[in-house]
Amino acid sequence: MDKDLFRRIILDNQQLVNRIPLVERAVDFEEKGNYVFVGVRQAGKSYMLYQRIQQLLNNGHSVEEIVFVSFDDERISGMKTEELDLILQAHRSLFDCRPILFLDEIQNVEGWQHFARRLANEKYQVYITGSNAKMLSRDIATILGGRYWVLDVYPYSFEDYLKAHGIVLQKHWQYSRQQYDVARHFNDYFYYGGFPELTEVVAKRAWLTGIYNKIFFSDIVVRNNIRNEEALRMTIRRLAESVKQPISYNRISNLIKSKGVSTNPGTVMSYVSYLQDACLLFSMENYATKFVEKETVKKHYFVDNGLLNLFLVDPETSLLENIVAIALHRKYDKEVYFYNKNVEVDFYIPGESLGIQVCYDLNDEQTLHREAEALVKMKKAFGLNQMLMVSRDDERTLDYSGEEIKVVPVWKWLLQDVISLA
């Protein structure tokens, strides 16, 4: 490695990164913050670096300040920690300004964290991405000592997905012909999810299978040195099949053992933790239970509908609840619960005093009564300010026991603020 190589890399990438077409996502950055982007494979972490570069350039920063280095570049394969300073030296020899550093897949360099800490200590502005196989958000807090913000990167939201297909929502879109374009594109998004690259792929299921296999082997099996792959596979399948229902680690363990595969609740609990680390899965607790049950009986959702759909035969109701869970998790993170005590409410957000039921089809009066009654009972117990039902296509306002409950089609709900619909 030498400075000449990094001079070429810096100059080449300064020309490249500002020309990359983007679907800009809504992210608020701290002006002087340092960031590490984490998320499931192929969620678009590198493109978040490109987006931030273009934002800085549009805000008046010079392209000479930009240093973008991808450590997947074969020219710097095998780079050592002590050679990382060559990046700063190369920039210093080219320009008389302080660089802003964008370091993509830096985990490929053993000991990268020492360089990242030094950059933060010396007040450089730094943006980092890394593979989940070697860099996890829970590790970052330890190895970088609070010097960096951790920003979760998800596959496309539905609004991002529409932008990727050239649909920019107009004012009052829901009252125009544009709502038909939105509803049509939602069908693909519902079944195949929002991975950015997937918008250009015809064989979507095959592509999703490939990504899942990479996550399974590289980010879970290899990273965690798992020997009983069959038990892990069965755990993932059981979680997918029970996505709408709270399930205990003991129950999953018993289901797996009934198929002749050895495991135990502690191992299943570890597997779920690994799935969360790989950003494949997130979990929600029951607001109504004590601490022990909160930790052992949860609802588990997949980070993308396309991945979940790989495991399901009749997927519609599970996919509907999963897609609502994803949207709420992105918005409220760990402040989303389910409620199960005498009545069942799919989602409860205490900070917004909001209860949400997810109902695929409300034509059945018994189902409608059960879901509405649970919301009304919860309102009496907790003083809900807002009650909402998210359906597949139904839209109306219910008057149930003197209480108003809005029913909203999921494709419309995903494109509006939750509070404004209630």
C-alpha positions as CSV (number, residue, x, y, z in Angstrom):
1,M,0.0,0.0,0.0
2,D,1.2,3.5,-0.7
3,K,-0.1,7.1,-0.8
4,D,-0.3,7.1,-4.6
5,L,-2.9,4.3,-4.6
6,F,-5.1,6.2,-2.1
7,R,-4.7,9.4,-4.1
8,R,-6.2,7.6,-7.1
9,I,-8.9,6.0,-5.0
10,I,-9.9,9.4,-3.4
11,L,-9.9,11.2,-6.8
12,D,-11.8,8.4,-8.6
13,N,-14.5,8.3,-5.9
14,Q,-14.9,12.0,-5.8
15,Q,-16.0,11.9,-9.4
16,L,-18.1,8.8,-8.9
17,V,-20.2,9.3,-5.7
18,N,-21.9,12.5,-6.8
19,R,-23.2,10.9,-10.0
20,I,-24.8,7.8,-8.4
21,P,-28.6,8.0,-8.8
22,L,-30.4,7.7,-5.5
23,V,-33.8,7.2,-4.0
24,E,-33.4,9.7,-1.2
25,R,-34.6,8.5,2.2
26,A,-35.8,10.7,5.0
27,V,-33.0,10.8,7.5
28,D,-32.1,13.6,9.9
29,F,-28.4,13.8,10.5
30,E,-26.7,15.7,13.4
31,E,-24.6,18.3,11.6
32,K,-21.3,17.3,13.3
33,G,-22.3,13.7,14.2
34,N,-20.3,10.6,13.4
35,Y,-22.3,7.6,12.2
36,V,-22.2,3.9,11.8
37,F,-24.9,2.5,9.5
38,V,-26.2,-1.0,10.5
39,G,-28.9,-3.1,9.0
40,V,-29.8,-6.3,7.2
41,R,-27.7,-7.2,4.1
42,Q,-28.7,-5.3,0.9
43,A,-30.8,-2.8,2.8
44,G,-28.8,0.1,1.2
45,K,-26.2,1.0,3.8
46,S,-23.6,2.0,1.1
47,Y,-26.3,4.1,-0.6
48,M,-26.9,6.0,2.6
49,L,-23.2,7.0,2.4
50,Y,-23.8,8.3,-1.1
51,Q,-26.9,10.1,0.0
52,R,-25.1,11.9,2.8
53,I,-22.3,12.9,0.5
54,Q,-24.7,14.4,-2.0
55,Q,-26.5,16.2,0.8
56,L,-23.2,17.7,2.0
57,L,-22.2,18.8,-1.5
58,N,-25.7,20.4,-2.0
59,N,-25.2,22.2,1.3
60,G,-22.1,23.9,0.2
61,H,-19.3,21.5,1.1
62,S,-16.5,21.1,-1.5
63,V,-16.0,17.8,-3.3
64,E,-12.3,18.2,-2.2
65,E,-13.5,17.4,1.4
66,I,-15.0,14.1,0.4
67,V,-13.0,10.9,1.1
68,F,-14.9,7.8,0.1
69,V,-13.1,4.4,0.5
70,S,-14.7,1.1,-0.1
71,F,-12.8,-1.7,1.7
72,D,-14.3,-4.2,-0.8
73,D,-12.0,-2.6,-3.4
74,E,-9.7,-5.4,-4.5
75,R,-6.8,-2.9,-4.8
76,I,-6.6,-2.6,-1.0
77,S,-7.4,-6.2,-0.2
78,G,-5.4,-7.4,2.8
79,M,-4.9,-3.9,4.2
80,K,-3.5,-3.7,7.7
81,T,-4.5,-1.3,10.5
82,E,-1.3,0.6,10.5
83,E,-1.9,1.4,6.8
84,L,-5.2,3.2,7.4
85,D,-3.4,6.4,8.1
86,L,-2.3,6.5,4.5
87,I,-5.9,7.6,3.7
88,L,-5.4,10.8,5.7
89,Q,-1.8,11.3,4.3
90,A,-3.0,10.9,0.7
91,H,-5.8,13.5,1.2
92,R,-3.4,15.9,2.9
93,S,-1.0,15.7,0.0
94,L,-3.9,16.5,-2.5
95,F,-5.9,19.2,-0.8
96,D,-5.6,21.9,1.8
97,C,-8.8,21.1,3.7
98,R,-10.0,18.9,6.4
99,P,-11.6,15.7,5.0
100,I,-15.0,14.2,5.7
101,L,-14.5,10.4,5.7
102,F,-16.9,7.8,4.3
103,L,-15.5,4.3,5.1
104,D,-17.6,1.5,3.5
105,E,-17.2,-2.1,4.7
106,I,-14.3,-1.1,7.0
107,Q,-14.6,-4.3,9.0
108,N,-12.5,-5.9,6.3
109,V,-9.5,-4.4,8.0
110,E,-8.6,-6.2,11.2
111,G,-8.4,-3.7,14.1
112,W,-10.4,-1.0,12.2
113,Q,-12.0,0.2,15.5
114,H,-8.7,1.8,16.7
115,F,-8.6,4.0,13.6
116,A,-12.2,4.9,13.9
117,R,-11.8,5.9,17.6
118,R,-8.8,8.0,16.7
119,L,-10.7,9.8,13.9
120,A,-13.5,10.6,16.3
121,N,-11.0,11.8,19.0
122,E,-9.3,14.1,16.5
123,K,-12.7,15.6,15.6
124,Y,-12.9,14.3,12.1
125,Q,-16.4,13.8,10.7
126,V,-16.8,10.1,9.9
127,Y,-19.5,7.8,8.4
128,I,-19.0,4.0,8.5
129,T,-20.8,1.0,7.2
130,G,-20.0,-2.6,8.0
131,S,-21.3,-6.1,7.4
132,N,-23.4,-7.7,10.1
133,A,-21.1,-10.7,9.9
134,K,-18.4,-8.8,11.7
135,M,-19.9,-5.6,13.0
136,L,-23.0,-5.4,15.2
137,S,-24.7,-2.4,16.8
138,R,-24.3,-3.9,20.3
139,D,-20.5,-4.2,19.6
140,I,-20.2,-0.7,18.3
141,A,-21.3,0.8,21.6
142,T,-18.5,-1.0,23.3
143,I,-15.6,-0.8,20.8
144,L,-16.3,2.8,19.7
145,G,-17.1,4.1,23.2
146,G,-20.1,6.2,22.4
147,R,-18.2,8.3,19.8
148,Y,-20.6,7.4,17.0
149,W,-24.3,7.5,16.4
150,V,-25.8,4.1,15.3
151,L,-28.3,4.5,12.5
152,D,-30.5,1.6,11.6
153,V,-30.9,1.1,7.8
154,Y,-34.0,-0.8,6.7
155,P,-35.2,-2.0,3.3
156,Y,-37.3,0.6,1.5
157,S,-40.4,2.0,3.2
158,F,-43.4,1.9,0.9
159,E,-42.9,5.6,0.0
160,D,-39.2,4.9,-0.9
161,Y,-40.4,1.9,-3.0
162,L,-42.8,4.1,-4.9
163,K,-40.0,6.7,-5.5
164,A,-37.8,3.9,-6.9
165,H,-40.6,3.2,-9.4
166,G,-40.8,6.8,-10.4
167,I,-44.0,7.6,-8.4
168,V,-43.7,10.8,-6.3
169,L,-46.9,11.4,-4.4
170,Q,-48.8,14.5,-5.3
171,K,-50.8,16.6,-2.8
172,H,-54.1,14.9,-2.1
173,W,-52.9,11.8,-4.0
174,Q,-55.4,9.6,-2.2
175,Y,-58.2,11.5,-4.0
176,S,-56.7,11.3,-7.5
177,R,-56.0,8.6,-10.0
178,Q,-52.6,8.2,-8.4
179,Q,-54.2,6.1,-5.7
180,Y,-54.6,3.4,-8.3
181,D,-50.9,3.4,-9.1
182,V,-50.1,3.2,-5.4
183,A,-52.5,0.3,-4.8
184,R,-51.1,-1.6,-7.8
185,H,-47.4,-1.2,-6.7
186,F,-48.4,-2.2,-3.2
187,N,-49.2,-5.7,-4.2
188,D,-45.5,-6.4,-5.1
189,Y,-44.2,-4.6,-2.1
190,F,-46.6,-6.6,0.1
191,Y,-45.4,-10.0,-1.1
192,Y,-41.8,-9.3,-2.0
193,G,-40.7,-6.6,0.4
194,G,-38.5,-3.5,-0.1
195,F,-34.9,-4.5,-0.7
196,P,-33.7,-1.8,-3.1
197,E,-32.0,-4.1,-5.6
198,L,-35.1,-6.1,-5.9
199,T,-36.9,-3.3,-7.8
200,E,-34.8,-4.2,-10.8
201,V,-35.1,-8.0,-10.5
202,V,-37.7,-10.2,-12.3
203,A,-37.0,-13.4,-10.4
204,K,-37.8,-11.9,-7.1
205,R,-38.2,-15.1,-5.0
206,A,-34.9,-16.5,-6.3
207,W,-33.1,-13.3,-5.4
208,L,-34.7,-13.3,-1.9
209,T,-33.7,-16.9,-1.4
210,G,-30.1,-16.0,-2.3
211,I,-30.0,-13.1,0.2
212,Y,-31.6,-15.2,2.9
213,N,-28.9,-17.9,2.4
214,K,-26.1,-15.3,2.7
215,I,-27.6,-14.0,5.9
216,F,-28.1,-17.5,7.3
217,F,-24.6,-18.8,6.6
218,S,-22.4,-15.7,6.9
219,D,-24.2,-13.5,9.4
220,I,-25.6,-16.2,11.7
221,V,-24.0,-19.7,11.3
222,V,-20.4,-18.7,10.7
223,R,-20.3,-15.6,13.0
224,N,-21.8,-17.6,15.9
225,N,-20.1,-20.9,15.2
226,I,-23.4,-22.8,15.1
227,R,-23.1,-26.5,14.7
228,N,-26.7,-27.6,14.8
229,E,-27.9,-25.8,11.6
230,E,-31.1,-27.9,11.4
231,A,-32.2,-26.6,14.8
232,L,-31.5,-23.1,13.7
233,R,-33.4,-23.6,10.4
234,M,-36.4,-25.0,12.3
235,T,-36.3,-22.1,14.8
236,I,-36.6,-19.6,12.0
237,R,-39.4,-21.5,10.3
238,R,-41.4,-21.8,13.6
239,L,-40.9,-18.0,14.2
240,A,-42.2,-17.3,10.7
241,E,-45.2,-19.6,11.1
242,S,-46.1,-17.9,14.4
243,V,-45.4,-14.3,13.4
244,K,-48.9,-13.1,14.6
245,Q,-48.9,-14.9,17.9
246,P,-46.8,-14.6,21.1
247,I,-44.6,-17.7,21.5
248,S,-42.3,-18.9,24.2
249,Y,-38.8,-20.2,23.7
250,N,-39.9,-23.4,25.5
251,R,-42.8,-23.8,23.0
252,I,-40.4,-23.4,20.0
253,S,-38.0,-25.9,21.6
254,N,-40.7,-28.5,22.1
255,L,-41.9,-28.1,18.5
256,I,-38.4,-28.7,17.2
257,K,-37.8,-31.7,19.5
258,S,-41.1,-33.2,18.3
259,K,-39.5,-33.4,14.9
260,G,-36.5,-35.4,16.3
261,V,-34.0,-32.5,16.4
262,S,-32.2,-31.9,19.6
263,T,-32.4,-28.4,21.2
264,N,-33.5,-26.6,24.4
265,P,-35.1,-23.3,25.4
266,G,-31.8,-21.7,26.2
267,T,-30.4,-22.5,22.7
268,V,-33.5,-21.2,21.0
269,M,-33.2,-18.0,23.0
270,S,-29.6,-17.7,21.8
271,Y,-30.7,-18.3,18.2
272,V,-33.3,-15.5,18.4
273,S,-30.6,-13.2,19.7
274,Y,-28.4,-14.1,16.7
275,L,-31.3,-13.4,14.3
276,Q,-31.8,-10.0,15.9
277,D,-28.0,-9.3,15.6
278,A,-28.2,-10.1,11.9
279,C,-31.1,-7.6,11.6
280,L,-33.3,-10.4,10.2
281,L,-35.7,-10.3,13.1
282,F,-37.1,-7.9,15.8
283,S,-39.3,-8.7,18.8
284,M,-42.1,-7.1,20.8
285,E,-43.0,-7.6,24.4
286,N,-46.4,-7.9,26.0
287,Y,-47.2,-4.6,27.8
288,A,-49.4,-6.4,30.3
289,T,-47.0,-9.0,31.7
290,K,-44.3,-9.1,34.4
291,F,-40.6,-8.9,33.6
292,V,-39.9,-12.7,33.3
293,E,-42.7,-13.3,30.8
294,K,-41.8,-10.1,28.9
295,E,-38.4,-11.7,28.3
296,T,-39.5,-15.3,27.5
297,V,-42.9,-14.8,25.6
298,K,-42.7,-12.4,22.7
299,K,-44.0,-11.7,19.3
300,H,-41.3,-11.9,16.6
301,Y,-41.4,-10.2,13.2
302,F,-39.2,-10.3,10.1
303,V,-37.5,-7.1,9.0
304,D,-38.9,-7.5,5.4
305,N,-42.0,-9.1,4.1
306,G,-40.2,-10.7,1.2
307,L,-38.0,-12.7,3.6
308,L,-41.0,-13.8,5.7
309,N,-42.9,-14.8,2.6
310,L,-40.2,-17.4,1.8
311,F,-41.6,-19.6,4.7
312,L,-45.3,-19.2,4.3
313,V,-48.0,-21.2,2.4
314,D,-51.0,-18.9,3.0
315,P,-49.2,-15.7,3.8
316,E,-51.7,-12.9,3.6
317,T,-52.7,-12.4,7.2
318,S,-49.2,-12.8,8.5
319,L,-47.7,-10.5,5.9
320,L,-50.3,-7.8,6.8
321,E,-49.4,-7.8,10.5
322,N,-45.7,-8.1,9.7
323,I,-45.7,-5.0,7.4
324,V,-47.5,-3.0,10.0
325,A,-45.0,-4.1,12.7
326,I,-42.1,-3.1,10.4
327,A,-43.6,0.4,10.0
328,L,-44.2,0.8,13.7
329,H,-40.8,-0.5,14.6
330,R,-39.1,1.9,12.3
331,K,-41.0,4.8,13.8
332,Y,-41.1,4.0,17.5
333,D,-38.3,1.4,17.9
334,K,-38.7,-0.4,21.3
335,E,-41.7,1.7,22.3
336,V,-44.1,-0.6,20.6
337,Y,-45.8,-3.5,22.4
338,F,-48.6,-5.9,22.0
339,Y,-51.3,-6.2,24.7
340,N,-52.6,-9.6,25.8
341,K,-54.5,-9.7,29.1
342,N,-58.2,-10.5,29.0
343,V,-58.3,-8.8,25.6
344,E,-55.8,-8.9,22.7
345,V,-54.6,-5.8,20.9
346,D,-52.0,-6.3,18.2
347,F,-50.0,-3.1,18.8
348,Y,-49.9,-0.6,21.6
349,I,-47.8,2.6,21.6
350,P,-48.0,4.1,25.1
351,G,-46.2,7.3,24.2
352,E,-48.9,8.1,21.6
353,S,-51.8,6.5,23.6
354,L,-52.5,4.5,20.4
355,G,-54.0,1.1,20.0
356,I,-53.9,-0.7,16.6
357,Q,-55.6,-3.9,15.4
358,V,-54.6,-5.5,12.2
359,C,-57.5,-7.2,10.3
360,Y,-57.1,-8.6,6.8
361,D,-60.8,-8.8,6.1
362,L,-63.6,-7.1,8.1
363,N,-66.5,-8.6,6.3
364,D,-67.0,-11.2,9.0
365,E,-69.1,-9.6,11.7
366,Q,-67.7,-11.8,14.5
367,T,-64.1,-10.8,13.7
368,L,-65.1,-7.1,13.5
369,H,-66.9,-7.3,16.9
370,R,-63.9,-9.1,18.5
371,E,-61.3,-6.6,17.3
372,A,-63.3,-3.5,18.0
373,E,-64.4,-4.6,21.4
374,A,-60.8,-5.3,22.4
375,L,-59.8,-1.7,21.4
376,V,-62.8,-0.2,23.3
377,K,-62.0,-2.2,26.5
378,M,-58.4,-1.1,26.2
379,K,-59.4,2.5,25.9
380,K,-61.4,2.2,29.1
381,A,-58.4,0.7,30.9
382,F,-55.7,3.0,29.5
383,G,-57.5,6.0,28.2
384,L,-56.5,5.6,24.6
385,N,-56.6,8.7,22.6
386,Q,-56.5,6.9,19.3
387,M,-57.9,3.6,18.0
388,L,-57.2,2.3,14.6
389,M,-57.8,-0.8,12.5
390,V,-55.4,-1.5,9.6
391,S,-57.0,-3.7,6.9
392,R,-55.9,-4.9,3.5
393,D,-58.3,-2.8,1.5
394,D,-61.3,-1.7,3.7
395,E,-61.8,1.9,4.6
396,R,-64.5,3.3,6.8
397,T,-65.2,4.8,10.2
398,L,-66.8,2.5,12.8
399,D,-69.1,3.7,15.6
400,Y,-68.7,0.9,18.2
401,S,-70.3,1.3,21.6
402,G,-70.2,5.0,21.1
403,E,-66.5,5.1,20.2
404,E,-65.1,6.1,16.9
405,I,-62.6,3.6,15.3
406,K,-61.0,4.4,11.9
407,V,-60.5,1.6,9.5
408,V,-57.7,2.3,7.0
409,P,-56.3,0.2,4.1
410,V,-52.7,-0.7,4.8
411,W,-51.3,0.8,1.6
412,K,-52.8,4.2,2.5
413,W,-51.7,3.9,6.2
414,L,-48.1,3.3,5.3
415,L,-48.0,6.6,3.4
416,Q,-49.4,8.8,6.2
417,D,-48.5,9.8,9.7
418,V,-50.1,7.3,12.1
419,I,-51.5,10.1,14.4
420,S,-53.1,12.0,11.5
421,L,-55.3,9.0,10.7
422,A,-56.7,8.5,14.2
